Amino acid sequence: MDGWLTPEELTAIRISLRVAVWATLAALPPGLLVAWLLARRRFPGRLLLDGLVHLPLVLPPVVTGYVLLLLFGRKGPVGAFLADFGIVFAFDWTGAALACGVMGFPLMVRAMRLSLEAVDRRLEDAAATLGAPPPLVFLTVTLPLMLPGVLAGAILCFAKALGEFGATITFVSNIPGVTQTLPSAIYTYTQVPGGDANALRLSLIAAVIAILALVASEWLSRRAQRRLEGV
């Protein structure tokens, strides 16, 4: 592959994978919490929370990236505060991970919420009746039963992060070796004469990675389901 791809292209692929992994890991804990709240709790503002979670799916990605820039930019209220502790998101790969995490968050929450809603509450009630505290019930009963949905949500978030473009380029720009991801590299090639062949090559690589991620999601979900069924 080193002879087929340029060093800049390899770097863009590595940045994409790093961004996608960290975006998924960062979105997983809050995604699990939000999915549980939406599936199991009734509270004022529940519909508002549901709408806010799914907002990135209906907003133009550029809008999401611009909002992140306003909040987490070097002069933004959150960004300026974090900068005092040496944490910088704007125009850095960490900002790309944040943007990708935000864009993939709704897909993750929806998959986990649907899986959680399918869990038989009687099993949880039985564990609670035997004296297990709620955290232990969740860890030993609920989480294993909803594991296929957790895995599916994580893979969907990962795949979304790999393909994200609008929010990332708005928030962190397209800096080679720093924030240039695979979609950004493809976009760069489409803007220069004679770059179509390179853009097509990278597009094929992106498609292969996405397909592998989706296949892995299906395989892991089925394997987890079979283990739960005792097969």
C-alpha positions as CSV (number, residue, x, y, z in Angstrom):
1,M,0.0,0.0,0.0
2,D,3.0,2.3,0.6
3,G,3.7,2.2,-3.1
4,W,0.1,2.8,-4.1
5,L,-0.6,5.7,-1.8
6,T,1.3,8.8,-1.2
7,P,2.6,9.6,2.4
8,E,0.0,12.4,2.6
9,E,-2.8,10.0,1.7
10,L,-1.6,7.4,4.2
11,T,-1.6,10.1,6.8
12,A,-5.1,11.1,6.0
13,I,-6.3,7.5,6.4
14,R,-4.5,7.2,9.7
15,I,-6.1,10.5,10.9
16,S,-9.5,9.3,9.8
17,L,-9.1,6.0,11.7
18,R,-7.8,7.8,14.8
19,V,-10.6,10.3,14.7
20,A,-13.3,7.7,14.2
21,V,-12.0,5.5,17.0
22,W,-11.9,8.4,19.5
23,A,-15.2,9.8,18.4
24,T,-16.8,6.4,19.0
25,L,-15.2,6.0,22.4
26,A,-16.1,9.5,23.5
27,A,-19.7,9.1,22.4
28,L,-20.3,5.7,24.0
29,P,-20.8,6.6,27.7
30,P,-23.1,9.7,27.1
31,G,-24.9,7.7,24.4
32,L,-25.6,4.9,26.8
33,L,-26.9,7.3,29.4
34,V,-29.1,9.2,26.9
35,A,-30.5,6.0,25.4
36,W,-31.4,4.7,28.9
37,L,-33.1,8.0,29.8
38,L,-35.1,8.0,26.7
39,A,-36.1,4.4,26.9
40,R,-36.7,4.0,30.6
41,R,-37.6,7.4,32.1
42,R,-40.5,9.8,31.8
43,F,-39.6,13.4,32.7
44,P,-40.4,17.0,31.6
45,G,-38.3,17.8,28.6
46,R,-38.0,14.2,27.4
47,L,-39.3,15.1,23.9
48,L,-37.0,18.1,23.8
49,L,-34.0,15.9,24.7
50,D,-35.0,13.4,22.0
51,G,-35.2,16.3,19.5
52,L,-31.8,17.7,20.4
53,V,-30.2,14.3,20.2
54,H,-31.5,13.8,16.6
55,L,-30.8,17.4,15.6
56,P,-27.5,16.7,13.9
57,L,-29.3,14.3,11.5
58,V,-31.6,17.0,10.1
59,L,-29.3,20.1,10.3
60,P,-26.8,20.7,7.5
61,P,-23.5,19.4,8.7
62,V,-21.9,22.8,8.0
63,V,-24.3,24.3,10.6
64,T,-23.3,21.7,13.2
65,G,-19.6,22.5,12.5
66,Y,-20.2,26.2,12.7
67,V,-22.0,25.9,16.1
68,L,-19.1,23.8,17.4
69,L,-16.7,26.5,16.1
70,L,-18.6,29.2,18.0
71,L,-18.6,27.1,21.2
72,F,-15.3,25.4,21.1
73,G,-13.2,27.9,19.1
74,R,-10.3,29.6,20.7
75,K,-12.5,32.6,21.5
76,G,-15.7,30.6,22.2
77,P,-17.0,30.3,25.7
78,V,-16.2,26.7,26.1
79,G,-13.0,26.7,24.0
80,A,-11.5,29.7,25.9
81,F,-12.2,28.0,29.2
82,L,-10.7,24.7,28.1
83,A,-7.7,26.4,26.6
84,D,-6.6,27.5,30.1
85,F,-6.1,23.8,30.8
86,G,-4.3,23.1,27.6
87,I,-7.3,21.5,25.9
88,V,-7.8,22.7,22.3
89,F,-10.3,21.5,19.8
90,A,-10.4,24.1,17.0
91,F,-8.2,23.3,14.0
92,D,-6.9,20.1,15.6
93,W,-7.6,16.4,15.1
94,T,-9.3,16.4,18.5
95,G,-11.8,18.8,17.2
96,A,-12.4,16.5,14.2
97,A,-13.1,13.7,16.7
98,L,-15.6,16.0,18.6
99,A,-17.4,16.9,15.4
100,C,-17.6,13.3,14.2
101,G,-18.8,12.2,17.6
102,V,-21.6,14.7,17.6
103,M,-22.6,13.7,14.1
104,G,-22.6,10.0,14.9
105,F,-24.2,10.4,18.3
106,P,-27.9,10.1,17.1
107,L,-27.2,6.9,15.2
108,M,-25.6,5.4,18.3
109,V,-28.3,6.5,20.7
110,R,-31.1,5.2,18.4
111,A,-29.5,1.7,18.0
112,M,-29.0,1.4,21.8
113,R,-32.4,2.8,22.6
114,L,-34.2,0.3,20.4
115,S,-32.1,-2.6,21.9
116,L,-32.9,-1.4,25.4
117,E,-36.6,-1.1,24.7
118,A,-36.6,-4.8,23.6
119,V,-35.1,-6.0,27.0
120,D,-37.6,-7.9,29.0
121,R,-38.2,-5.8,32.2
122,R,-39.3,-8.9,34.1
123,L,-35.7,-10.1,34.1
124,E,-34.5,-6.9,35.6
125,D,-37.4,-7.0,38.2
126,A,-36.4,-10.6,39.1
127,A,-32.8,-9.5,39.7
128,A,-34.0,-6.6,41.8
129,T,-36.2,-8.8,43.8
130,L,-33.2,-11.0,44.7
131,G,-31.6,-8.0,46.3
132,A,-29.4,-6.6,43.5
133,P,-29.0,-2.8,43.5
134,P,-30.0,-0.9,40.3
135,P,-26.3,-0.4,39.1
136,L,-25.7,-4.2,39.5
137,V,-28.9,-5.0,37.7
138,F,-27.9,-2.8,34.8
139,L,-24.4,-4.2,34.6
140,T,-25.3,-7.9,35.0
141,V,-28.7,-8.1,33.3
142,T,-29.6,-5.0,31.2
143,L,-26.3,-4.3,29.5
144,P,-25.6,-7.9,28.4
145,L,-29.1,-8.2,26.9
146,M,-28.7,-4.9,25.0
147,L,-25.2,-5.6,23.9
148,P,-26.1,-6.2,20.2
149,G,-27.6,-2.8,20.1
150,V,-24.5,-1.3,21.8
151,L,-22.2,-2.9,19.3
152,A,-24.3,-1.9,16.4
153,G,-24.5,1.7,17.6
154,A,-20.8,1.9,18.1
155,I,-20.0,0.6,14.6
156,L,-22.6,3.0,13.0
157,C,-21.0,5.9,14.9
158,F,-17.6,4.7,13.7
159,A,-18.7,4.4,10.1
160,K,-20.4,7.9,10.2
161,A,-17.2,9.4,11.7
162,L,-15.1,7.9,8.8
163,G,-17.4,9.6,6.3
164,E,-18.0,12.9,8.0
165,F,-17.0,15.9,6.0
166,G,-19.1,19.0,6.4
167,A,-18.9,19.5,10.1
168,T,-15.2,18.6,10.3
169,I,-14.0,20.9,7.5
170,T,-16.1,23.8,9.0
171,F,-14.8,23.3,12.5
172,V,-11.2,22.2,12.0
173,S,-10.5,23.1,8.4
174,N,-8.5,20.9,6.0
175,I,-4.9,21.0,7.2
176,P,-2.7,18.2,5.7
177,G,-1.2,16.0,8.4
178,V,-3.3,17.6,11.1
179,T,-7.0,17.6,10.4
180,Q,-7.1,16.3,6.8
181,T,-9.3,13.2,6.9
182,L,-10.1,10.8,4.1
183,P,-13.2,12.7,2.9
184,S,-11.2,16.0,3.1
185,A,-8.4,14.5,1.0
186,I,-10.9,13.3,-1.6
187,Y,-12.4,16.8,-1.7
188,T,-9.0,18.3,-2.2
189,Y,-8.3,16.1,-5.2
190,T,-11.6,17.1,-6.8
191,Q,-10.5,20.7,-6.7
192,V,-7.3,20.3,-8.6
193,P,-6.8,19.5,-12.3
194,G,-5.9,15.9,-12.9
195,G,-7.0,14.8,-9.4
196,D,-9.9,12.6,-10.4
197,A,-7.9,9.4,-10.4
198,N,-6.6,10.0,-7.0
199,A,-10.1,11.0,-5.7
200,L,-11.5,7.8,-7.1
201,R,-8.8,5.7,-5.5
202,L,-9.4,7.2,-2.1
203,S,-13.2,6.9,-2.6
204,L,-12.8,3.2,-3.2
205,I,-10.7,2.9,0.0
206,A,-13.3,4.8,1.9
207,A,-16.0,2.5,0.6
208,V,-14.1,-0.6,1.5
209,I,-13.5,0.6,5.1
210,A,-17.2,1.5,5.4
211,I,-18.4,-1.9,4.1
212,L,-16.0,-3.7,6.5
213,A,-17.3,-1.7,9.4
214,L,-20.9,-2.5,8.5
215,V,-20.1,-6.2,8.0
216,A,-18.3,-6.2,11.4
217,S,-21.3,-4.6,13.0
218,E,-23.7,-7.3,11.7
219,W,-21.3,-10.1,12.6
220,L,-20.7,-8.8,16.2
221,S,-24.4,-8.2,16.7
222,R,-25.3,-11.7,15.5
223,R,-22.6,-13.3,17.6
224,A,-23.7,-11.4,20.7
225,Q,-27.3,-12.4,20.0
226,R,-26.4,-16.1,19.7
227,R,-24.5,-16.0,23.0
228,L,-27.5,-14.5,24.7
229,E,-29.7,-17.2,23.3
230,G,-27.3,-19.9,24.5
231,V,-26.5,-21.2,21.0
